[in-house]
């Protein structure tokens, strides 16, 4: 019986210590997670601000119709880059490369040449580009009300959504 009593006290201390450490670890994890969430929200907020200041100058579709836009609506840009990308990292790399080096050679949206010129080079910092591209990847882009009718008219003409004249990325035969 004495052996049991001498064994119970240390075992009880180990259990209490383990529970205590586990609780502290969970608290630290919760604090760490909330810090990550706060940082993500701040980054998204900065990314949104940069996106609105730098990208929506040309990609803004509010109050406009297709013929009055300077660049394609951004939801369409994001959709095309998502379809061309394998994952988030690839999306970010491909879009970042486009912003740093816009040219006909690396243009993914060939059909946009019917309406728009190739995007001009924009001297944005790598940090700003990263924040913008992350924001675009992580957030939904608004679809213009007129876009479905626009897309439908292009499909009837044999253009848009892979039905073009072989200028896209597909292997049309």
Secondary structure as UniProt FT lines:
FT   HELIX           2..50
FT   HELIX           51..55
FT   HELIX           56..59
FT   TURN            62..63
FT   HELIX           66..68
FT   HELIX           74..84
FT   HELIX           88..100
FT   HELIX           104..106
FT   HELIX           110..114
FT   HELIX           126..138
FT   TURN            145..146
FT   HELIX           147..156
FT   TURN            157..158
FT   TURN            161..162
//
